């Protein structure tokens, strides 16, 4: 990697990484797949800065400190050992992990920044920080965690501090880190370097290249995600069959995209808040052909709008939304359309509140939940068969009244249910959702789906209703608040 020419140390780097040394931009983002050299070359950059500016410190951070010693720390040690000019210049410590110049110059700190967002506030380096490398940034829970980390570290920055953010783009296109990087692409203060193993192929051995090409031939989608850094939407996804272009229906395309818009029933799935999660009600209009159409949901976020008990939420807010939903879709005109509330059985308070306020108009029952895998299987089946669609009318209801989700950064301006269905991934066991992705809206949706489509007898009920009813209700082409 290095050699001396007339007392000068020469370091070979792939051409794509040269701009890290020549740019005057202070924020550098490397969203790349595996075997792209992004970590190694970032550490090389840090090593060069340690040699050229010994009066600055370096920070290498990742979400989990527990994994630093076996990953970031060891790799940084290898980089320093590979640079002949550094012989005998650094000492290595592991409690905590730290690499320091023996002359009292640069110290390279290794810190964990995930979990507690206050963790970096007490960080006090010996010198001003000249380089920050944030590795595996996709492991942070949210953009807020990233912002909190940078806000704390910026107080320690030197005048020309370089911040290098490294991550493997998650398979989910709407993952917050993918959206963040896409936005920074337009920010003139950021340098975005997108590369792949092809850019460092002269540095790879033949065996690595052979294995990568095998995967390309066997599974192109996986190859694009794994090695090219292209979100595929399928790797680890709970609902890889969900596609916005298919399942999300604009209001002006409603009558052309659906075989029927006659409403014969309404199933409302409800999921209660657990301190920080949202309380959600997701209505599914059951159409005469058996299809379901998700309409404007009720979403209460206690982190933004304050905490309420189940009784107060239902009495003061859900009741208003429910009455407006009935009026909006004419569910009480002529013969009233049957309505079923399928409420999370783990929230008995919410079940009782719904029974108290809605039993005079709707059936209310706790959902008969199976395992998470069984419930997901029912939802997957309904999405695969295009049985359930989502009306993209731009609105949801909260404790503040009607709001536009098209203005929401949290859901990237799309329907909140569509956002969560696109984002949900399995945890490492493959039996539960990864908790890093919110699932409260999708859970409410799931309870509605399994209450209706998980019961085959409902199809017979629908057939009977079609024969007996002479009146029907049509979803309007243009929705009004």
N, C-alpha and C positions, 0 to 999 in steps of 0.2 A: 504494500500500500504506500509506503514511504521510502525514500532513499535520499542520500546527501549528494548534492552537486555543488562543489566549491563552498562547503560549509553552509549550504542552504538546504532546507528540508523541502522536498517535493512530495506533494500529496496528489494522487490520482483520484478524480471524482468523475462520475457520469456527467455528461454535458448538461443534462436537464437541471442539475443542481447548481450549476455555475451562477445562476441568477440570484441565489441566496447570498453570494458574496458581493455581487455588483449592484443590487438594488438599493435605492435609498429609502424604500418603504420599511417601516418598522414592524409591521404585522405580516407574517408569512403563514399561509395555510397549505397543508399537504394532505388533501383527501385522496388517498390511493389504496389500491388493493394490496394483497399479500405479496411478498417477495418483490417489492418495488424499491427497497433501499432507503425508505424515508427516515427510519429511525437511525440507521447507521450513518447516513450523511448529515443528519441533524446533529448527531454527537460529534462528528468530525468538525462541523462548523463550530460547535461549542469548544472543542479542543483548540482550534485555531484562535478563537477569541481569547482563550485562557493564556495562550502564548503571547499574543499581541497586546492584550490589555490585562496585565496581572493585577491591576488595581480594581478590577470588577469581579463580582461573584456571579455564579450561574445557578439557576434553579431548574431542576428536572422534576416534573410533577405528573401524577396520574391519579385516577379516582381512588384506587385502593393502595394504601401504603404496604399492606401485607404482601403484595406481589412484586414490590420494587426490587428487593434484594436479588431475586432470581431472574429479573428481566432487565430493567433500566440500569441498575447499578452495575451488574456484571458486564453489560454491553459497553457502558461508558469506560469501565476499567480496561476492557479489551482495546478500545479505541486509543486510550492514552498509552497503553503498552505498545501499541503498533507504531507510534510516532517516536522515532529515534531521538529527536531533540528533547523529549520529555524524560529521558533516562534519569532516574533518581530524583526527579523534580517533585513528584507527588507522593503523598502517603494516603493509605486507604483505611477507613474505619467503617465498622458495620453496626455500631450501637450508639447513636443511629447511623444510618448509611451516610457517608460523607467522604469526599475526596478533596484533599487540601494540598496546596503548594507548601513545600518545606520552608520557603523563604517568607512565609506570612502573606503571600499574595492570594490569588484566586482560590476560593472554596466552592466546590460544587455540592449543592444541597439536594437531597432527594426527599420530597414531601408527598403526602397523600391529601387530596383536596375533596374527595367525595364524602357523602354522608353529611357531616356537620359543616354547614356553610360558613360558620364562624371560625373554622380551624386555622385559616391562614392569617387571621388578624394578629396573632401573637408572634408571627415569624419575624425575626430580626437578624439579618445577615451582617457580617463584619464590614462589608463594603456595599456600595451601590450595586444593584443587579444589572448586568449587561446582557444576559441572555436568559430567556425563559423558554423551556421546551415542555409543552403540555402533551403528553402521550396518551393514546387511546381515549381521546376526548369524547368519543361516542359512549363511553361508559358512565359519564356524568348523567345524572337523572334528568336534567333540563337545562335550557339556556340560562335560567336564573342561576344555577350552580356555576356555570361558566362565568357569568357576569360578576357574581359575588367573589369568585376566586381572583379574577383580574382586578377588580376594584381594590381588594386587599393588597395584592402584590404591587400594584402601580405606585403605591406610596414608597416602595423601595427601589423603583427603577432609576437607572442612570439616564443621562440625557439621550444616549443613542441605544437604548435597550431594544433588542430584537425579541419579539415574541413569536415562537414557532408552534403552531397548533397542528397536531398530527392525529389522523384517525382513519380507520377503515370504514368507508361509507356503508352504513347498515343497509340491509336488503330493502327495508321499507322506505320508499321514496319520500314519504312525509315525516320521517323521523326528524326530530328537531335539529340535529346536527347537519343533516342534508339540506334542510331549509335555510339554516344559518349560513352555510357555506355558499349556497346559491345567492343569498342576499349580498354576501361580502364580495361576490364576483363583480358586483357593480360599484363597490366602494373603492374610490381612488386611493385610499390609504392602505389597502390590502393587496398583497401579492398572492394569488392562488396558483399553485403549481400542481397540475394534474398529470400524472405519469403512470407507468406500469412496469412490469418486469421486462418489457421490450426495451425500455430505456436503459436498463442496466444489464442486458443480456451478455455483453462482453465480460462482465464480472461474475457471471454464474457458471457453474460447472455443467457438464453435459447431462448429468443425471437429473439435476433440477429441471433443466429445459425439457428433457424427455418426459418427465412426469407431468409438467404443466401442459404440454401439448396433448398428452393422453387424455387429460381431463377435458380439454377443449373439444376433442373429437367425441368423447363419451357423453358430455353434458354441457352444451354451450351456455345455457342459462347460468348454471353454477359457475362455470369458468368466468363469465362476464362479471358476476358478483365477486367471486373470490379473488381473481387476479387482475381484473380490469377496473375494479372499483365502481361498477355500474349497478345501481340498485335494481334488483330484479323483482322485488315484491314477493318472492316465493320462499326464499331461504328462511326457515324458522317461523314463517307466518302462520297464524292460526286460521286466517281466511284468505289463502292465496287465490281463491276463485272469485273474490270480490273485486269488481272492476268499476271504477267510477263512471267510465264511458257507457257501461251497460246498465248498472243498477241505480244510477242517479239520474232522475228524469226532470228536466226543466219544466216549469209550469206550461210554457207555450208549446211543449211537445207532448203533453199528457195524452190527449185523445188520439194522437197518431202512434204513440209508442205502446199503449196498452190496448189489449183486446176489448176490455170493458172498463168503464168507469162507474158502474152501478154499485153503490155501497149497500151491502146486505148485512153487515155486522161490523163491530169495532172491538178490538182487543187492545187493552192498554197495559203494557208491562211497566212495573214500578220497582225501583231499587232505592233503598234508603241510604242516607249519609251515615258514615262511620267517622265522626268527628271532622275529618278533613276532606272526605270524598263528597261527591255531589249527590243530591237527591234528584232522581230523574223519573219522568213519566214519558214513555214512548208509545204513541198511539199508532196502531196498525189498522187501517181500514180494510175490511175483508170485502173484496169485490165479487160480483156475481159469478165469475169464472173460477173463483178460488184463489186468485192472486191476492197478495197483501200489499198495501201501499202505506208506507210510513209517512205520517204528516208531522206538522210542527210540534216538537217535543217541549216538555217543561223541564228546565234544568236550573237547579239552585246550587250555587257554589258557595259554601260557607266561608271559604278563604277570602272571597271578594265581597260577599253580601251579608256576612254575619251568620251566626248559628241560630237555628230555631228548632224547637221540638217538632215531632211528627204531627201532633195535633194542630199546632199553630201554622205549620206550613200548609197543611191540607185545608184548614179553615180559611186562612187569609189569602192564599195564593193559588193553590191547585184548584180550589173550587171555582175561582174566577176563570182560570184557564179552561177548565172542563166545560163550563157553561159557554164560553166563547167558541170552544171546539165544536160543541153541539150546534151552535148557531151557524158557524162558518160552513159546516158540511151538511146542514139541514137534517140532522139526525132525529129531530123531533117532529118533523113535518109528516102528516098522514099517520101511518102506523110507525111508532118509534122504532128506530134501529136498535137491535139488541147490543148491549155493551157489556164487556167483561173486563174487570180489573184482575190482573194476575200479579200479585204482590210478593216480593221477596219474603219467604217464610222465616228468614233469619231476623226480620224486623217486625215483631208482633205489634209494636206501637203503631207502625204505619198501616198494618193490616186493619187494626181496630179503628184508626182514624178514617180510613177509606170506607169501612163498613158503616160507620156512624154518619158520614156526610153523603155517601153516594148510594146506599142500599135502596133508596126509594126510586132510583133511576137505573142502576146497573147491578150486575152480579159482581160480588167481590170475594175473592178467595185467595189464600196463600198458594204460591206456585208449588207444584209437586216436583221438586228438584231431584235429579239423579246425580251422578258424578259429573264433574266438569267436562270430561271427555264425551259423555252421553249427550249432554246439552249442546256442546259444540257440534257434535255429529248431526243433530237435527237442524241447527242453523246452517251448517255447511251444505246440507242437502237442499235446503230451501234456496240458498244462493246459487248453488250449482245449476239447479233447474230453473233459475230466474223466476221463482214463485213469489219472492218478496222484493219489492222495489222501494226506492226512496224518493219522495217528492222534494225537489230542490226549489223551495219557494222563498228561501233567504231568511226565514224567521224562526225564532224560538221564543219561549216565554220564560221569564224569570221573576224573581220577587220585585223587579223593577218594571215589570210589564213586558210588552213585546220588544224584542231586540233583534238586531240584524247580525247573524253569524257571518255574513259576508264582510263585516268590519272587524272580525275577531282575529288577532294574531295567534291566539291559543290554538285555534283550529285551522289556521292558514286560510281563512275565508271560505271554507267549504262546509257542508253540512256536518255538524259535530258527530253524528253517528257514522257517516262515511269516513270521517277522519279516524275515529277509533278502530273501525273495522279494518282499515288499511294499515294501521299501526300495530295491532296486537301480535305479539310473538310468544312462543312457548318458553318456559324457563328451561334450565338444563336437564330436568327430569323428563320433559316432554309431556307432563301430565297436568300442568297448571300454567296460567298466564305468567309471563315475566312481570313482576310488580313495577318495573320501571315505566310501563305504559299504562295510563289511566284506562279503566274498563267499566266505569259506572254507567255510562250511557249505553254501551254495548250490552251490559248485563240486563238493564231494563228491557232492551230490545229482545234479548235472549229469552227472558221470562214470557214475553208476549208470544214469541215464535213457538216455544215448546208448548204453551197452553193451547195453541190452536193447531199447529202443524204436527205436534207430537201426539195428537189424538185423532186417529182415523175416523172416529165416529162423527167428528165435526163435518166431514165431507158429506155424510148422509144427511145431517141436519141442514146443510146448505142446499142440497138437492131438493129436500122437502120444502124449504123456504121459497125456493125459486118457483115451485109449482103453485104454492098457495098465495104468494104475494102478487098483487096486481099493480102495486105502486113501487117505485124505486127512486133512488137518489143518485144524482150525478155530481161528481167532483167538478167544481168550476174550473174553467180554463185559466182564469186569472184570479189569483188569491188577493184578498185585501186584509189588512190588519184590523 
